[in-house]
């Protein structure tokens, strides 16, 4: 079983190893890269910033203590990303893409405001990213029929009776499949979708 993010963060704080660091980078690098992409950076600038964010993350994670409040790690990671982006812009290294604008100061102000639309977008992207990761992680652990029942019932919102008929199962079996997959997603996701 793949360790949950909470145990991963604990490993990185107390007994870091190469596997834990690789797991952290595999989880968060695509999220950071995707989020920076929307800020009209040239690909090389985006690559540099991803490396800067990850370097800060590696340096600072031993001191990170989750306060138990929902969104603590997500907010911390967003702040690191925003700080690196702001430093990049203020240092004058910013070369906007042809599609990008040059009003980066207003953009940075919005990024720093935890109640702004851009911050809410970060939260939505974070949640969507980890939901997709979780689904990919746990799917191989279930029989195809169990996964199909879950997918049709929960993700596609097909009524339980219809799913049962389609799969040749009882409604109760469909609901049990849903419950088992959701339970596993909750266990694996503890700390990811905080």
C-alpha positions in Angstrom: 0.0 0.0 0.0 1.2 3.5 -0.9 1.7 5.7 2.3 -0.8 8.5 2.8 0.4 12.1 2.4 0.2 12.6 6.2 2.6 9.7 6.8 4.8 10.8 3.9 5.1 14.3 5.4 5.9 12.7 8.7 8.6 10.6 7.1 10.1 13.6 5.4 10.2 15.5 8.7 11.6 12.7 10.9 13.4 10.2 8.7 13.7 11.4 5.1 14.8 8.9 2.5 15.1 9.0 -1.3 11.8 7.1 -1.8 9.9 9.6 0.3 11.4 12.6 -1.6 10.7 10.9 -4.9 7.1 10.3 -3.9 6.7 14.0 -2.8 8.1 15.2 -6.1 6.0 12.8 -8.1 2.9 14.0 -6.3 3.5 17.8 -6.3 5.6 18.6 -9.3 2.8 18.1 -11.8 0.5 20.3 -9.7 3.0 23.1 -9.4 4.0 22.9 -13.1 0.3 23.0 -14.1 -0.5 25.9 -11.9 2.5 28.0 -13.0 1.6 27.3 -16.7 -1.5 29.4 -16.3 0.6 32.4 -15.4 1.8 33.0 -19.0 5.4 32.0 -18.4 7.7 30.8 -21.0 8.4 27.0 -20.7 12.0 27.6 -19.5 10.9 30.1 -16.9 8.2 27.7 -15.7 10.9 24.9 -15.4 13.1 27.2 -13.4 10.3 28.1 -11.1 9.2 24.5 -10.5 12.8 23.8 -9.4 12.8 26.8 -7.1 9.5 25.8 -5.5 10.7 22.2 -5.0 14.0 23.4 -3.6 12.2 25.5 -1.0 9.8 22.7 -0.3 12.7 20.3 0.3 14.5 22.8 2.5 11.5 23.8 4.6 9.5 20.6 4.9 11.4 19.4 8.0 10.1 22.4 9.8 6.5 22.1 8.5 4.0 21.1 11.2 0.5 20.5 10.2 -1.8 22.4 12.5 -4.7 20.0 12.0 -6.8 22.5 10.2 -8.1 21.6 6.7 -6.0 23.0 4.0 -2.9 23.7 6.0 -0.4 21.9 3.7 -2.2 23.1 0.6 -2.0 26.7 1.8 1.6 26.4 2.8 2.5 25.0 -0.6 0.5 27.8 -2.3 2.4 30.4 -0.3 5.8 28.9 -1.3 4.7 28.9 -4.9 3.4 32.5 -4.8 6.5 33.7 -3.0 8.8 32.1 -5.6 6.7 33.5 -8.4 6.7 37.0 -6.8 10.4 36.9 -6.3 10.8 35.8 -10.0 8.6 38.7 -11.2 10.2 41.3 -8.9 13.7 40.2 -9.9 12.9 41.3 -13.4 13.4 37.8 -14.9 9.8 37.8 -16.2 9.5 37.6 -19.9 5.8 37.2 -20.7 4.6 34.8 -23.3 2.9 36.3 -26.3 -0.5 35.5 -24.8 0.5 36.8 -21.3 0.0 40.3 -19.9 2.4 42.6 -18.1 0.2 43.5 -15.1 2.0 41.1 -12.8 1.8 43.3 -9.7 -2.0 43.1 -9.7 -1.8 39.4 -10.5 0.6 38.9 -7.6 -1.7 40.7 -5.2 -4.5 38.4 -6.1 -2.3 35.4 -5.7 -1.3 36.5 -2.2 -4.9 37.1 -1.1 -6.3 33.8 0.3 -9.8 34.8 -0.5 -9.2 35.8 -4.2 -10.5 33.9 -7.2 -7.0 32.8 -8.0 -6.6 31.3 -4.5 -9.9 29.5 -4.9 -8.7 28.2 -8.3 -5.5 26.9 -6.6 -7.6 25.0 -4.1 -9.8 23.6 -6.8 -6.9 22.5 -8.9 -5.2 21.0 -5.8 -8.3 19.0 -5.0 -8.8 17.8 -8.6 -5.2 16.9 -9.0 -5.2 14.7 -5.9 -8.6 13.2 -6.6 -7.2 12.0 -10.0 -4.0 10.7 -8.3 -6.0 8.9 -5.6 -8.3 7.3 -8.2 -5.3 6.1 -10.2 -3.6 4.8 -7.1 -6.5 2.7 -5.7 -8.2 1.4 -8.9 -5.8 -1.6 -9.3 -6.7 -2.8 -5.9 -10.3 -3.5 -6.8 -12.0 -6.1 -9.0 -13.2 -4.5 -12.3 -16.8 -5.0 -11.4 -16.3 -3.3 -8.0 -14.6 -0.4 -9.7 -17.2 -0.1 -12.5 -20.0 0.0 -9.8 -18.2 2.7 -8.0 -17.4 4.7 -11.1 -20.9 4.5 -12.5 -22.6 5.3 -9.2 -20.3 8.0 -7.7 -18.4 9.6 -10.6 -21.1 9.3 -13.3 -24.0 9.7 -10.8 -26.0 6.8 -12.4 -28.8 5.5 -10.0 -27.8 2.4 -8.0 -30.7 0.3 -9.5 -29.5 1.1 -13.0 -25.9 0.2 -12.2 -27.0 -3.0 -10.6 -28.9 -4.0 -13.7 -26.1 -3.1 -16.0 -23.5 -5.1 -14.0 -25.8 -8.0 -13.0 -25.4 -7.2 -9.3 -27.8 -6.5 -6.5 -28.4 -2.9 -5.5 -26.8 -3.8 -2.1 -23.7 -5.1 -3.9 -23.4 -1.8 -5.8 -23.7 0.2 -2.5 -21.1 -2.1 -0.8 -18.7 -1.5 -3.8 -19.2 2.2 -3.4 -18.6 2.1 0.3 -15.4 0.0 0.0 -13.9 2.3 -2.6 -14.8 5.4 -0.7 -13.3 4.0 2.5 -10.1 3.2 0.7 -10.0 6.7 -0.9 -10.5 8.3 2.4 -7.7 6.3 4.0 -5.3 7.0 1.1 -6.3 10.6 0.9 -5.9 11.5 4.5 -3.7 14.6 4.4 -3.9 15.0 0.6 -7.3 16.7 0.4 -6.9 18.4 3.8 
